[in-house]
Amino acid sequence: RKRKDATMAPKLKYPAAPADVGALVVLGAQWGDEGKGKIVDVLCEDMDIVARCQGGSNAGHTIKVGKSVYKFHLLPSGLVHANTKCVIGNGVVIHLPSFFNEIEDLTAPSGGSAPINVDGRVLVSDRAHLVLDYHQWEDGLREVQLGKTAIGTTKRGIGPAISSKANRTGIRVGDLLDFPSFEAKFRAELAAKELAFGVKFQYPTYRGAHEGEMSADAEVARYKVLAEKLKPYIIDSVHYMHEAVATGKKVMIEGANAAMLDIDCGTYPFVTSSNCTIGGCFTGLGLPHTAIGEVIGVVKAYTTRVGGGPFLTECINTEGGEWYDAPKDGAEAQYHDKLGQHFEKVGHEIGTSTGRTRRCGWLDLALVKYTTRLNGYTSLNLTKLDVLTKLPCGKLKIAIDYTHDGKVLPSFPSSLKVMGECEVVYEEMDGWTEDISGCRTFDDLPEAAQKYVRRIEEVVGVPIKWIGVGPERDATIELTSGSPKKRAKRS
């Protein structure tokens, strides 16, 4: 029977998801820090909307535009393009003081960078959950309790906030619009957490934070001000995103973190607390799979990760190793061997959000093959190829498979114990010494670099569409059609 008031009846139609229609998705294919921000910046010039769907201020993208350098943590990096609106979806968790600090850093940047106008361009979902200061303090407490088995979190409160969400005790952005309800929930949750931990919570450290013992009265007063300040940003993001896709707006979904940090499919428990694989795009924005078009996997030309957890191709400075860097004059030994130090120093492997030195190692295609299964990449963006120039060993190694008990594993293992017992199957390739930072076509690359790119495509089974050869916006080789191997034969 038809209802005259059936306002919720679906009226929107979605494409059947050919790669050139629907929302374009950019996802990290390793453990994060692959350089997603740069390809987002390159592609955003043509976008109407860029959306974040998961994570929080534990993400970090650095964008270089001319002499201006911008660091993004919570906000979508598409803000550098004046025509683009940026949506923080319902799957993101938001620490409001950090949110407004980041806006201040972009609108009134230091160091000579040009200011970015954000008026009317940043939209926040009313369904997104809040990270409160007690979540950040709890994050630090839990890391201390874990001791030597600590995960190595950013201590930004992401995990505890998502735990509150799952426990159904979380507080959402929309609750700020009914402030008496927000106040009651906040006071109850702070009291419950202090009772559970048996300590009075302290304020965490960030710009503008209060100091000393946490005060419910002071926090309620502060959030009353923040609630008014946030009101112009709040939208029903599910409706907004559906309308955008249905009316043909050009939409990009900017993934945070990366597939191997996914709470379900990553190297658990050494993961983040959200779904940073393709599924997070659906749940974190309220979109159906038919709204998605192209899915770009961002792969660094070597591998890095931050924090604890397994890393089978890591270049650790082990005594007796081929590239061991022996300490001199009683100095402390380096963490990385000579190859790892090359990746670390030439690649500037320092986290944008954490400031921590990243662990470095050879490119792991066994891992990338696994994340390709998870995300269904339609193309790849290979980043930081220039870092492989003039390697100390003159050779390149690529991990192709893992073996366990003498047998090749068909997929990435879920067990940390099994991972610790695996052997890595490497292929060795010639390196190159030529500076490739000025290359702008595939044919400009040295033959050895071309073969490296081709081999990645062959092993993963996905075409590489962009190659990063430097940090600047224009230091990108775009491969417009076909695979590099086919193009080389045609030329």
N, C-alpha and C positions, 0 to 999 in steps of 0.2 A: 504494500500500500504506500502510495506517495505521500510525503509530508510537505505541506506548503512552506513550513519553516525550516526546511532541511539545509540550514546555512553551512553545515559541516560536510555536505556532500562534496566529494572530490571533483573539482572543475579543471584542475591543472593537468596538462599532458606533458610527458617527458620524452626526450629522444631515446631511441633504443641503444644509445651509448656508443656510436662510432667515435673514433678517437678525436675527430675534429669538431664534435658537438658535445655540449654539456660541460660541467665543471672540470677544469684541469686541476689535477692533484700533484703536489710535489712532496715526496716522502724520502726520508733518510733510509738508506739501504744497509747501513752498518750499525755502529754504536753511537751515532750522532757526530756532530762537528764535521760533517762531510763538505760543508760549504753550500748548504741549501739556500742561504740568504742571497747569494750572488745570482743564482739562476732565477730565483723569485724576482729579484730586482730587474734582471734582463727581460723577463717575460711580462712583468707587471705594466710595462709601458702601454700595453694594449688592453688592460683589464679594467672593468668597472668596479669589481669587488674582490677583495682578498680577505679570506676568513681563516681564523684559527679555530681548531675543533677540539683540542685536548691539551693536557699539560698545564703549565702555569709559567711563572717567572723563572723556572729552572731551565728554560730554553735560552739559547744565545746565538744571535746572528749579527755579524758585523758587515755593514754595507759601506763601500767606498765610492763616493760620487765626486769626481774631480779631486779637489783638496779637502772636501768634507768627508768626515768619517762618523757614522752613526752606529750605535750599539742598541740592538733590540733584544728584549727579554720576554715581555708579555705581549706587546703590541705587534701586529703583523708588519713585516718590514716593507710591505707595499706602500706604506705611508710616504716614502720618498718620492712617489709619483703623485702630483697634485690632483690628477683626475680620478684617483682611486679611493673608494671608501673601504674601510677596514672593519670587519666584524669579529668580535670575540664571542664564540659560540657557547652553547649551553654545556659543552663538555670540558670547558676550560675552568680552572679554579683561579680566583682573582684575589690578590692581596692589594686592597685599595690604596694604602700609602705608597706601595711600590709602583702601582699603576700611575698615580699622579706624579710621582718622582720621575718616571720615565717620560711622561708627557712634558714635564718641565725641561728635561734634558734635551728633548727634540725641538721644543719651541724656543728655548733660550740656551743653545748649546755653547760649550766652552771650546777653546782651542781653534777658534776661527771658522768653525763649520757654519754653513748657512742654516738659518732657522727653518723649521717645517711648520706650515700652518695645518692644524688639526681640527679647526672649527667645523663641526658638522660632519666630520669624516671618520670619527671613531664611534662605533656602535657596540653596546654591551648587552648580551642576552640577559633577560630577567630570570632565566632558569639557571644561569651559571652560579656555582657555589663559591662562597667567600673563604679565603684563607685568612684566619684571624691570627693575631700575635700569639695566642696560646697554642696554635698549631705549630708555629715556627719553634717555640720553646720546647714543645713536645718532641719535635723532630730531633733536636739536639740531645734531649734526654735519652731517647731510644737508641741513638748512635752510641752514646756513652755506655749504656747498658749492654750493647752487643760486644763492646771491647774489640778484640782482635778480629771478630767476625763482622765488624761494621760494614754496611753496604757502601758507604762513601757517598751519601746523599748530599745535596746542595744545602740542606738545612733550611730550605725556603718554606717548609710546612706543606709541601704538595701531598705527600703520602698521608699524613694525619688528616688533612682536609678531605681527601678522597675517602679515608676511613670513616670520617663523620658522615659523609654522603651515603656510604654503604650501610652504616648503622642507623640511618634515617634520623640523625641528630644534627645534620648539617644545616647551615644557614645560607639562603640563596640571596642573590642580588634583589630579587623581587620582594624579599622580606623587609628591605630597607624602606619600601614604599608604605609599609604599615609599621611604623617605628615602635609602637608599644609591643607588638608581637616580636620584633627583632630584639628589643631590650630583654624581654622575658626569656627568650631562647638563649641569648648570649649569657645572661647571668646564670642560668641553669647549667649550661654546658661548661663554663669556666669552673663553677663549683664542683661539678661532677669530675672533671679532669684533675683538679687539685686533690680531691678526695681519693681518686684512684691511684695517683702517684705518691700521695702522702707528703707533698711539698707544696709550698707557695710558689706559683709560677713567677718567673722574672721576665722582663721585657727583652726581646731579641735585639740584635744590633742591625740597624739600617739607618739611612739618612732620615732624620726627623723623628726617630723612635723615642719614646719615653725611656726613662732609666729606672732601675731598681725593681721593686716588687710590683707585680701587675695589679692594677686597681680596676675593679668592675665599673665603679662610678666614673673614673677618668676615661675609660674606653667607651662607655655609653655616650658620654658628652662628646668625645672626639668623633664617634660614628654618626652622631646627629648632624654634625657639620659635613662630614663626608657624604652622607646620604643626600643632602641638598645639592652638594657639588656634583654628584653622580647623576642626578635625575635627567639632565639633558642627553645623556649618553644611552639611557636604557631603552631597549626595544624588545618586542616579541620576535626573537631571531628566527624561530622556526617559520613563522609566516613570512618574514622578510626574505629569507633565503629561498623559500618555495616560489614566491612571486618573482624573484630575480631570475631564477632558472627558467621558469615558465614563460617569462616575457623576453627571453633571449639575451639577458645581460651576460657579459663575459665575466665568469667567476673563476677564481683560483682558490684552492684550499691549500694552505701552507702548513704542512706537517711540522710538528716539533719533536725533538729527540730523534728516535729512529727505531727501525723494526726490531733490532736485537735488544732493545730496552723495553719492548712491549711486555706488559704485566702478565699476559697469557703465553706468548710465543717466544719471548726473549730468554736470556740466560738467567732465569729465575733462581734465587731471589735477588740477584744483582741486576735489577731492572728499575725502571721508573714505575709509577703507580697508575698509569693510564694506558689505554690502547693506542699506540702510535703506529699501528699498521692501518691498512685501508678501512677496516671496520670502524675505527675511531672517527672517520669522516662521516659515516652514516649516523652513528649514535650521538656524536658531538655537535652535529648541526641539524639533526632531524631530517636528513635527506634520504631518499631511497637510492638504491644502487643504480637505477635507470637515469639518475641525474648526473652520473659521473661519466666523463669522456676519457681523455688521455690521463695516464698515470705515469709520472716521471719518477724514476728511482735515481737518487743522487748517490754516486759512488766515488769515494776518494781513491786516488791512484795507489794508495797504500792504506793501512788500517790504523785507526787510533781508538782508544776508549779512555774514559775518565772513571776513577773510582775502582772498587774491587771487582772481582769476578774473573772468569776464565778468559784467556786470550792466547790462542794456540800458536799464532804466528808472531808473537811479541819478540822484539829484539832486546833481550835482557843481557846485561853485561856479566856473563858467567865465566869464571876463571877456567881457562882451557878452551873456551869457545874460539871460533875462527876469527872473530872480530872483537875479541876481548880488549878493553881499554884499561890497562893496568894503572892503578893509582900511583902518583909520584910523590916522593918526599913525605910519606906518611899521611897524605890527603885521603879523604873518604872516596871510595870507589863510586863511579858514576852508575846510575840505575840502568841506563841504556848502554849497549855496546856501541861501537863506532858507527854502525849503520843506523841504529835507533837515534843516536845523537844527531846524525845528519837529518833525518826526518823531523826531529824535534826542533832543531835550530833553523834549518832552511824553510821548513813549513810553518814556523812560528806557532808551534802547537801549545798554545796557552788558552784555556777556556774563556770565552767571552763573559759568561755568567759567573764562573767560579774563580777564575784567576789561577786555576790549578794546571800544572804541566800535564799534558796528555801522555798516556802510554802509547808507544809507537811500534809498528811491526809491518811485515810484508802484506801485500794485498791478499785477502782471503776470499777466493771465489767459491769455496765450498759454502761459506757463510752467505755470500751474495746469491748463489743459486737457491738457497733456502728462503731468503727474503723475497726473491722473485716469485716463488710459489705462493707465499703469503699475500703479496700485494698485486701480482699480475701486472708488472710494469709493461707499458707499451713502448717505452724508450728509456735510455739511460743518459744521465749527465755525468761524465767523468771529470772530476775536479783535481786540481793540483798536480797535473802531469809534469809541470815544470820542476817540481820538487825532486823528481827522480833524476834530473840532470847531474852528471858528475858524481855518481855514487862512489864511495870509497872502494868498493869491491869491483866496480866496473861491470857487474852483472846484475840482473834482475831475477827475483824468484817470485813465483805466483803459487799460492796454495790452490790445488785443484780438488782434492778430496781428503777425507780423513779415513784412516783404517783403525779397526779395533779387533784385537785377537787375530790379526792377519787378514781380515775381511774389510773391503771398502764399505763404509756406511752409506745407506741409500738416502739419508737425510741428516740434518743437524741433530745431535743427540740432546735429549731433555735432561739427562742425568749429569750432574757435576762430576760424579765419580767416573762415569764413562769418559767424559771429556778429558779428565785428568790422565786417563790411560790411553788416549788416542795418539796415533802417529800422524803427522801431516805429510801428504803426498805433494811434493813441490815439482814445478817445472822451472827450468832455468832458461833465461833469455839474455841476449846481449843488451847492454846498456848504451847510453850515448853521452857525449860530452858537449854537444852543441847547445847554445842558449836558445830555448824555444819560446821565450816570453814574447817575442815579436811575431810569432807565427799566427796567421789569420786564416789559412786554409789547410786542409788535411795534407795536401801535397807539399806544403812548406815544412812539415815535420820531418826529422831524420827518419831514415828507413827503419831503424830499430824502434823508434817511438811508434811508428805506424804499425809495426808488427805486434807491439804490446797492445795497442788499441784493438786490433783485429782479433787477437787471441782472447781478449776479454769477451768480445761479442760471441765468439765461437763457443766458449765454455758456458756462458750464461744463457745464450740463445735469445738475446734481446739486442736490438740495434742501439748503438751510441749515437745520440743526436747532437750533443754539445760536448766540447772538450775545453776545460779551463786550463789556461797556460799562464796565469798570473792573477793577482788580486783585483786589478782594475776592471771596471765594468766592461770595457771593450776587449779585454784579454780573453776572448772566447772564440773558439772555432765552431761554427755551426755547420752541421752536416745535413743538408736539406732533404736528400732523398736516397733511399737505398742504404746498404751497409758500406763502410769504407772500402771493404775488399772489392765489392762490385764496382764502386766508383773508380777505384784504381785501375781496374781492367778496362773500363770504358774510356779512361783518359789516355 
